[in-house]
Amino acid sequence: MLSYVLFRIALIVPLLIGLSLLVFVIGRVLPGDPAALAAGPYATAEQRAAVAAEFGLDRPIAVQYWDYVTGLFEGDLGRSIMTRRPVAGDLALYLPATLELVAASLLLAVAVSIPLGLVAGLTANRAPDMTISAGTLSAMSMPQFFLGLVLQLVFAMWLSLLPLSGRLPFTVAPPPAVTGFYTIDSVLAGQWHTLWLSLVHLALPAITMALAPIAMITRIMRASTMEALQQDYVRNARALGLSIRLILFKYVLKNAASATLTMIGLYVGWMLGSTVLVEKVFDWPGIGLYATNAILNQDFNPVIAVTLVIGVIFIATNLIVDLLYGVLNPKVGDR
Amino acid sequence: MPNLTRRDLMAGTAAGAAAMTIGGRVALAQQPNTLIIGNQGAQTHFDPHGGQDYPTSVIIRNVYDGLVDVVGMPPRIEPRLATDWTVSGDGLVYTFNLNRDAKFHDGAPVTAEAVRYSFERIMAVGRGNNWMIDGVVGPDSIRVVDDHTVEFTLIQPFAPFLQVLPWISIVNPAVIEANEGGDLGQTYLLNDTAGSGPFTVARFEPENVIDFRRDPTYWREGGGNADTVIWRYVRENTNQRLMLQRGEIHMAVDLTSDDMSALEGAPGVVRVIEPGDRTFSIKMNTEHGPLSDVNLRKAVSHAFDYEAMQSVSGFADLMHGPLPSGFFGHDPSIDVPRQDLDRAREYLAQTAYPEGGLTLDIVHVVGLEQQRLWSLVLLDSLQELNIDVNIRPSTWPDMVRMCESPETFPDFFSVYLGVSYADPDVIAFAGYHSSRNGGWQNGVYNNPEVDALIEAARFEPDEARRAELYSQIQQTIVDDAPDLFGVVERAKVGLRDNVENYEFSPIIVQAVSFFPLSVS
């Protein structure tokens, strides 16, 4: 088991090298002149060259890449050519915002979709299932940015129940940074009002992002539950007189969960990518927006850093999912 | 079993609904003497010499002081750090007397030495607004006469000199020196300030929010009651509008024409729509390809449907020639091309394509709907001449790259030019002087006669003769037809009606001066 985990972790290294090489080369072969952009419209040729030299863009790509990789091992992600700020510092600021949003959406998605899917599976082709299936279908066909705008319109503009955007009201200072998650940090600092405010601000973006996964996971869960209910062991257990609740929670749920778990693992990656739109609509200061701005300015270092970070998180999540299979299903556990 | 689940479900739903209602109107809570401004300017530093975007201008106007200030409409120069000044007859020597009350945020007086230090710093950094004094102020230009008198001897006369001074901030030499860090304190100023201006910074989250606080010991008299100004980055202009409507923000500085129309009659909202500071033109490739023939450029200029352009531009005015109207030097008597298909065909007959039958490319910034609409107007207009237009959306970095040479420059190039200081020189020099060739403001156009006139107008101290030079410049450029002179977009600011003492100024409209503002 341990060697399997170590093997999987070791696998991250070549993946990251490949990923960084790819982004690095694509960034460099694209047309465009980031140094000229960063130096500004009035810069002379010498000033543009000075910016290029300062950021090493005048050297061969191989040398630039080598410097970048050796810098990585010292925790140096380089500086943004546009803002001149260190990328590592920027990520420390924006990544927690995105992760908090993704975590909240994921929690919401799981908490809602698993019971829903279970109910739908148990009541297959009867009224509750029909209702849930119709709901999930329409939820799946709703584009995210549109959903975000509709939620804003209804809950923020018309009903004034929830805030329009942002992580906290402008006039409220964030809690002292420990994890960068405002919810956790405000608990650690005992600032209950700030906790409340950050939860209220999380609500709309988290719902927006969770809706599509809720629909999808519900459907998978429904199918898995229906399939599990057909199994001989369920009929057997019922014949033996086991209580239906025991069968459901001890056996059916566990067996139905495997496929769902894969889905959840994949959705982490999907959510990290789709935060871009949600972050824009809700003014959520996360890495999605950071990366978008960087891409538009051909600001390589932030783009590479964000790609690598998303890559690491995605790989790590899927590792955790694979390990959880072992817990759910002993057949895949020992290797 | 289904019963159990159903009950659970309903309980869950009820709890969710309850949680949502308790949310309340939480975001609407406001604090006294606090002004919130929504903007799309991603703030990333506090170095007044390190940028030329509008967020930098916000810092320049509010955290730092310049020698003079520019305020109002039409823009006028007022004293700031300098109480008064004299200019020598040849326009070369400027002597400024500094206000003796002026103090940096650490209490140190603002001296002539600090002025000298700041100008030398911006020249050494070589970025930001340094271009405004490039070739005008050199390392030997500045002499400290005494603690409160500083003298500039310009390399050559430069008529707009006073107009650029509001944008060259004076920094605290002691603070920079103590945090020099081998890069003139540029790293230090990513998160800290070294100014003498009316506001200091209490909290900063890059590309998110700045909490400005009025300095209670500020050396200038007066000012409004807005003691806290929250400068809040709102990425979507629609969000800015909605927040303004809800009263979550007091000002929105990046509204579009659509937003302005939507805000008409909105309770509690005041719309400010004034002559703007940004021109839009379609530049033509005067050096390479079919449009290097002036007759084809004139044919296009007379075929273009200017009225259609204005009708899709929202709050905007058609340009009359290359310089924005409303500024000194603009000559309204010049005959500029308007749609006249007969004249267009006359010009076309003198080209290598008397029957049309060619395709020209126009490039615009991908995603900018306004630029796409203008490209469509061009496409539609040129069909009359049997000229096809290929519309190519492109990213801005690619467009900058296209400006490198006449061979890479497209037939038509869409470009906005901002008026960064209140003088026609800023548009004339950036947009039409050949020293800008290779950059996006003026990729290819060059005419030695225009160059000479622009230089003469820069150096001419006499206003009347200057105006005459600008007339000649405009006439010559119109004769060369290097651009389709487009529109000047109106500046659009939304205010809540409880904001007081806002004075509109067309120079970098988004960089609001907080000093006089009050909230009631």
Interface residues (C-beta under 8 A of the other chain):
Chain A: P31 G32 D33 P34 A36 L37 A39 G40 P41 Y42 A43 T44 A45 Q47 A50 M82 T83 R84 R85 D90 L93 P115 L118 V119 L122 T123 P128 Q152 F155 A156 M157 S160 L161 L162 P163 L164 S165 G166 P169 F170 T171 A173 P174 L197 V200 A203 I244 R245 L248 K280 V281 D283 P285 L289 Y290 N293 L296 N297 Q298
Chain B: M1 P2 L4 T5 R6 D8 L9 G12 M20 T21 G23 G24 R25 V26 A27 L28 A29 Q30 Q31 T34 I36 A42 T44 H45 G50 G51 Q52 G126 R127 G128 N130 W131 D134 Q186 T187 L190 R203 E205 P206 E207 N208 V209 D211 T228 I230 R232 Y233 V234 R235 E236 N239 L242 M243 Q245 R246 E248 I249 T395 W396 P397 D398 V400 R401 E404 A430 G438 G439 W440 Q441
